[in-house]
Amino acid sequence: MGAVSVDKLGKTFGAMNAVKAIDFAIGDGEFVFFLGPSGCGKTTTLRMLSGLLMPTGGQISIGGRDVTYLHPRHRNVGMVFQQNVLYGHLSVFENLAYPLRVRRVSGTEIRKRVREVARTLQIDDVLTRMPGQLSAGQSQRVAIGRMLVRDADVFLMDEPISHLDAKLRAHMRAELRHLQKQLGVTTVFVSHDQLEAMSMADRIMVMEGGVVQQFATPQEIFDRPVNLFVASFVGEPHLNTLDVTLELRDGVVTLAGRGVAVAAPPGWIDETVVRANIGRDLALGVRPEHVDVAIAAAADTIPGKLYAIEPLGAEDLFTVDVSGRFVQARIAADRAATFPTPVRDPIHVRFAPDHLYLFDKETGRTLAQASFTKRRRS
Amino acid sequence: MTESKRVIVSPKSAPVENNWWVHMILVTVFMIAVIPVLWVVMTAFMTKTQTQVMPPEIFFKPSFNAFGVIVRQFGMLTFMAHSIIIAVASTFFSVTIGTFCAYALARFSFPGKEDVSFWILTNRMMPAVAVILPIFMIFQTFGLLDTFVGIIFLYTAMQLPFVVWMLKGYFEDIPREFEEVALVDGDTWLGAFRKVVLPLMRPSITAASIFVLILSWNEYAFALFLTGTNTRTLPPSVVTFTVSTEVSFDLLGAAAVIIAGPILLFVVFVQKQFVRGLSMGMVR
């Protein structure tokens, strides 16, 4: 009933091409995230799914029905907005009942369904209150409740929890995930917060520049990003990247840049890729959790200067200046305590060899995925 | 170097606000604004001879003679009825039409939108005296002189720009999401407008109505030229019976009290609504 499929969907605003003929398919009951920076086309795509925005081209079908140019009221989708919109002149009960009243559902049925939804969302004790008297979390629940109260085929959420405070947001993340699995309704969630997406989604669609960059499971997106954009958009702190060129030094594939020379572990980069990219500008990537620091130099370390240490509780975040480029490393707190290193002192970084990524600087495409992901697959 | 060593120490308690001079200014402004009004009200309760005494008497025996004269002899209450009919009807029409117009201008984009909003505004740019003669001739041609239809039509057209421009801003302040939620919930544009937007706009629409009502009630120039015995409103009627060879200040005062009284009471009564409506966008 709630499978969504989108074919060559596009939207232009005047001269601006906001969404560029994208294709994707969402399975029934799936929890999908549209993830990307602001202006990437994710909200535009969502609004086209809801019918609030008419596409300039392409086709949308929900549950096998072509809804491309249907009015929102004929699509049977539910939506929660970023700005939490409750009708201030109506009580919580009436707010929840609104979608049913519009559909001329009978009074007893309305009471029954509103009670049910209120119980699910634990807002049954505030039904008689006005929206102005609710806390931020409660009013968010009411907005979600209005979406749940009728049997929508698809739920659409446009950053519904991004304006809540951190603690409540964390709580709502778990709750929404639980609720979605419990109800089993296809859900599309727009977010610019990669943590939100990683923690809640079945699959994430990363968008940038009106184009789908990658549509895969969170783990796949994190471990095997298709390009440099996806790799640096997910993960906190960001992926470290260093500008390098590929060289052959005495038969060893070496990635060398300003003040950096990393010998590629054997078998990491395909032969054909090596041959095609000798001397080209590439980017070497490694996540901060796979960077280690050391006081003493060794064969596989890169020299730098300590720039800053940020204690994060369980870990310390080391920022090291490697010939003008910052490399960040996450070091467990008790080990970090053994470094009495003041800022600006020399320090060495070491990259975990099976967690290196190689990107084409020009196209951004991933040339070599981290070798640990190959091992996991075989 | 020695200067910079001077240390400024915090006093033991917070400084006390001492702004008596602000109050002096306020009292002065208040006196200047209120004394003429007070004097008009006083003359309403004087006899004709008392109004002409030099120097003016501040303490006198009040009489209701002037009220009796203008109500019984000049039929002031009929004019008041005319005023009420015209003001209420024109307010109703201009606010109803203006609300829809403002909503369309605030929400939908269509070719020539900016021109339309500016054209509406130009309707108010010309002073009344500049257009009275042509309007008089148009009214004469269509037989609208001294009819309720004519003057209500004119006032509606005259107040429309005001309503549109005032409400347009408030409509723009209401996030689109309010209608969008209603649309996704299964409602039509009109349904969303009626059930969601209008209730939110009620304070602002009320404020606009109050304003328009006051303007229509007090309108003088058009009423003087375009209304006759059948439709004469209060403001022009006053001139006809208080100014002959000389000005009867007692009658003028009484008439002023009768004109201003109801609207003053009305404003005091709806003041809260009015302020709420005007400040709606700001406090959100």
Interface residues (C-beta under 8 A of the other chain):
Chain A: S50 G51 L52 H71 P72 R73 V77 G78 M79 F81 Q83 V85 Y87 G88 H89 Y98 P99 V102 R103 R146 R150 L156
Chain B: P175 E177 F178 E180 V181 A182 L183 V184 D185 G186 D187 T188 G191 K195 V196 P199 L200
